[in-house]
Amino acid sequence: MDVVIVGAGLAGLTAADALHAAGRTVTVVEARPSVGGRMKTLVDGAQALDLGATWHWADQPAVRALAAELGIETFVQYRAGQAVIEGRDDGTRRVDVPEPVPAELRVVGGVQQLVHRLAARLPDGAVVLEHDVTDLSAGSAGVTVSMVDAADRERQVSCECVVVAIPPRLAWAGITFSPALPPALADVMQATPTWMANAVKCIAVYESPFWRDAGLSGLAFSQAGPLFEVHDGCSADGSTAALWGFLSPSHDVRDLGVDRRRELVFEQLGRLFGPAAADPVQYLERDWSDDPYTNDAVVWLGDLSALGHPAFSEPRFDGRLVWAGAETSAAGAGHMEGAVRSGQRAAAQVLARLTGGTP
Ligand SMILES: Cc1cc2nc3c(=O)[nH]c(=O)nc-3n(C[C@H](O)[C@H](O)[C@H](O)COP(=O)(O)OP(=O)(O)OC[C@H]3O[C@@H](n4cnc5c(N)ncnc54)[C@H](O)[C@@H]3O)c2cc1C
């Protein structure tokens, strides 16, 4: 085949889509049992809750254009009404907050729509799930991609070019490159944080958005925790009412166990939005730091300026290996915008290599 793409997140699928559209044969190898990576929507009937990425922004042209091209509807995040601020020891107060600029946009039916519609445009069999890529070995004839499946069976495929579309730290920690990558590049990969890899997202579902009736937007910031910020997560048509927030990075909270943590989250939602908020009909949480295909170590890599390093724009292995992934793009770094841009850049680099041009 022409190209193997490692990782079926938004970046890898954007690259695969562009290469397929250009007439190239592609295989996307994905370690998880489903596509999407950090874009995960839990769909249950009409209810669609985003457990990973939520927003894109009005000033992000690449992801907006992709959504429009895929026929995906978006809507503006609900921000009408006051926000709630909770101090460490001095209770809660309501404050007026200006409308955010640029506007935060959500996807009707959840962000997973983007990756599912991209994957649906590829030929049957082009996405290989539950295969973990372990080795990339380049020679004059191409690249050999080694992988293991869920039953630990090894498999190899050969291709002209490979797109590595997984977070750089995971590539550094989990893939053996032959010939070895230059030490300076390996250092950059190791030092590049994976955006939101440390996040625990908590979602509480209710019968109705009662906070809106009380003049609250659902936005809250708290120094008391366990959630440090909360947002309205209702669906565009209002059929699902939800509040969601991020758990404090403090291990005092994370290590409590899910039952005690849930109690504390409910208590806090009650303090912020009134007693009804302490009694949701459903509660979900997703700990991304626990996920080996997002995070390689439970450490906080704080230097986000390390995202989008120029080294990721340079093809390797004589142009046969290119990088994609939100963390490899200087524009929109860490965000879905960066993932789309990086996938487009990677596809252009591969096409240039395959047609003998300058990568
Ligand atoms: C909780 C949370 C909230 C977020 N909120 C926002 C937001 O509001 N707005 C925004 O723009 N962004 C947000 N993000 C970030 C956004 O999700 C990412 O920018 C985007 O999804 C990255 O896409 P990607 O394809 O670069 O990487 P990923 O989504 O990480 O995809 C990489 C894929 O590679 C696979 N993989 C990893 N290792 C291997 C291997 N060895 N072999 C094969 N496959 C492998 C993974 O399973 C995964 O599917 C959030 C992320 C999280 C976790």
The ligand as a MOL file (V3000), in Angstrom:
LIG
                    3D

  0  0  0     0  0            999 V3000
M  V30 BEGIN CTAB
M  V30 COUNTS 53 58 0 0 0
M  V30 BEGIN ATOM
M  V30 1 C -10.8690 15.8170 28.3880 0
M  V30 2 C -10.4170 16.4970 27.1290 0
M  V30 3 C -10.9910 17.6950 26.7530 0
M  V30 4 C -10.5880 18.3410 25.5820 0
M  V30 5 N -11.2160 19.4880 25.2000 0
M  V30 6 C -10.9310 20.0390 23.9990 0
M  V30 7 C -11.7110 21.1100 23.4900 0
M  V30 8 O -12.7010 21.5260 24.1150 0
M  V30 9 N -11.3590 21.6380 22.2950 0
M  V30 10 C -10.3090 21.1470 21.5500 0
M  V30 11 O -10.0560 21.6620 20.4510 0
M  V30 12 N -9.5720 20.1140 21.9970 0
M  V30 13 C -9.8690 19.5380 23.1950 0
M  V30 14 N -9.1820 18.4470 23.6140 0
M  V30 15 C -8.0550 17.9890 22.7860 0
M  V30 16 C -8.5320 17.2200 21.5350 0
M  V30 17 O -9.2640 16.0960 21.9530 0
M  V30 18 C -7.3160 16.8420 20.7160 0
M  V30 19 O -6.6940 18.0020 20.2240 0
M  V30 20 C -7.5930 15.9700 19.4870 0
M  V30 21 O -8.5900 15.0160 19.7160 0
M  V30 22 C -6.2740 15.3180 19.1180 0
M  V30 23 O -6.4270 14.4830 18.0020 0
M  V30 24 P -5.1610 13.6480 17.5170 0
M  V30 25 O -5.6050 12.8440 16.3800 0
M  V30 26 O -4.0020 14.5670 17.3560 0
M  V30 27 O -4.7610 12.7040 18.7640 0
M  V30 28 P -5.6130 11.5780 19.5240 0
M  V30 29 O -7.0420 11.9390 19.5970 0
M  V30 30 O -4.8910 11.3440 20.8100 0
M  V30 31 O -5.4730 10.3300 18.5660 0
M  V30 32 C -4.3570 9.4820 18.5440 0
M  V30 33 C -4.8400 8.0760 18.2500 0
M  V30 34 O -3.7050 7.2160 18.1830 0
M  V30 35 C -4.0090 5.9950 18.8420 0
M  V30 36 N -2.7330 5.3840 19.2500 0
M  V30 37 C -1.9200 5.7760 20.2630 0
M  V30 38 N -0.8250 4.9880 20.2920 0
M  V30 39 C -0.9430 4.1000 19.2600 0
M  V30 40 C -0.1210 3.0550 18.7540 0
M  V30 41 N 1.0730 2.7560 19.2850 0
M  V30 42 N -0.5670 2.3310 17.6890 0
M  V30 43 C -1.7720 2.6310 17.1020 0
M  V30 44 N -2.5900 3.6140 17.5460 0
M  V30 45 C -2.1710 4.3510 18.6010 0
M  V30 46 C -4.8990 6.4150 19.9880 0
M  V30 47 O -5.6650 5.3290 20.4750 0
M  V30 48 C -5.7420 7.5170 19.3460 0
M  V30 49 O -6.9270 6.9970 18.7780 0
M  V30 50 C -9.5630 17.7620 24.7730 0
M  V30 51 C -8.9930 16.5520 25.1520 0
M  V30 52 C -9.4190 15.9090 26.3090 0
M  V30 53 C -8.8050 14.5840 26.6940 0
M  V30 END ATOM
M  V30 BEGIN BOND
M  V30 1 1 1 2
M  V30 2 1 2 3
M  V30 3 2 2 52
M  V30 4 2 3 4
M  V30 5 1 4 5
M  V30 6 1 4 50
M  V30 7 2 5 6
M  V30 8 1 6 7
M  V30 9 1 6 13
M  V30 10 2 7 8
M  V30 11 1 7 9
M  V30 12 1 9 10
M  V30 13 2 10 11
M  V30 14 1 10 12
M  V30 15 2 12 13
M  V30 16 1 13 14
M  V30 17 1 14 15
M  V30 18 1 14 50
M  V30 19 1 15 16
M  V30 20 1 16 17
M  V30 21 1 16 18
M  V30 22 1 18 19
M  V30 23 1 18 20
M  V30 24 1 20 21
M  V30 25 1 20 22
M  V30 26 1 22 23
M  V30 27 1 23 24
M  V30 28 2 24 25
M  V30 29 1 24 26
M  V30 30 1 24 27
M  V30 31 1 27 28
M  V30 32 2 28 29
M  V30 33 1 28 30
M  V30 34 1 28 31
M  V30 35 1 31 32
M  V30 36 1 32 33
M  V30 37 1 33 34
M  V30 38 1 33 48
M  V30 39 1 34 35
M  V30 40 1 35 36
M  V30 41 1 35 46
M  V30 42 1 36 37
M  V30 43 1 36 45
M  V30 44 2 37 38
M  V30 45 1 38 39
M  V30 46 1 39 40
M  V30 47 2 39 45
M  V30 48 1 40 41
M  V30 49 2 40 42
M  V30 50 1 42 43
M  V30 51 2 43 44
M  V30 52 1 44 45
M  V30 53 1 46 47
M  V30 54 1 46 48
M  V30 55 1 48 49
M  V30 56 2 50 51
M  V30 57 1 51 52
M  V30 58 1 52 53
M  V30 END BOND
M  V30 END CTAB
M  END
